Amino acid sequence: MTETSESEIALEARQTEAARLFSPSAARNRDAIGDMLAKLLPQGARVLEIGSGTGEHAVAVCQRRPDIDWQPSDPDPASRASQDAWAADAAPNMRPSIDLDLTRPGWLDGLDMFDAIVCVNVIHIAPWSVAEALANASRDRVVAGGLVYLYGPYLEGEATAPSNLDFDRSLRSRNPAWGVRARSDVEALFAAAGLAAPDRHVMPANNLSLVFHSRSPV
């Protein structure tokens, strides 16, 4: 196993073994995320993951829930190759990864409906337009009664963890379009897309899981 150089995509030094990538941050949180999603997802759920990274989070969920159908995605070719390699080795219920870039017009075209959309550690290392595109996808591609799962750090006013304030400053110094998002802004964005107020779950290292539910028709 050899160490890769730190990249703007990863924000961390990753290791490789053949095509598989290994993420230190995923190693720290994949079990907590896997346990939560294993409880949340309905039987036989069709899941779209946005920005699947190394693929380790997908594997953690798919191994716990072999009944689900998981569609990983990423705009980065090396990440897609890693997701496919992990799937071949450890998660047959993961589909081949697809190239989705939420900054491209028409990126939703051709996508089916899903029971859930999952997005882990993405919206703070992307322009706000990515969060807007994700909210639109949640409105247009999640079935009534389905869910949207967002994981990552958030700003919560005076209750914000100091480490998240430091992280926000670091991200903005790298790219002014990035930054830890205010939870109130994210919730308002998804409310405007028709989703109910989220359930908030405290996760490792001052991260949160926000679980939004698509409103069922009245």
Secondary structure, DSSP 8 states (H G I E B T S, - for coil): -EE----TTTSS--EEETTEEE-HHHHHHHHHHHHHHHHHS-TT-EEEEES-TTSHHHHHHHHH-TTSEEE-B-S-HHHHHHHHHHHHHH-TTB---B---TTSTTTTTT---EEEEEEES-GGGS-HHHHHHHHHHHHHHEEEEEEEEEEE--B-GGG--HHHHHHHHHHHHH-TT----BHHHHHHHHHHTTB---EEEEEGGGEEEEEEEB----
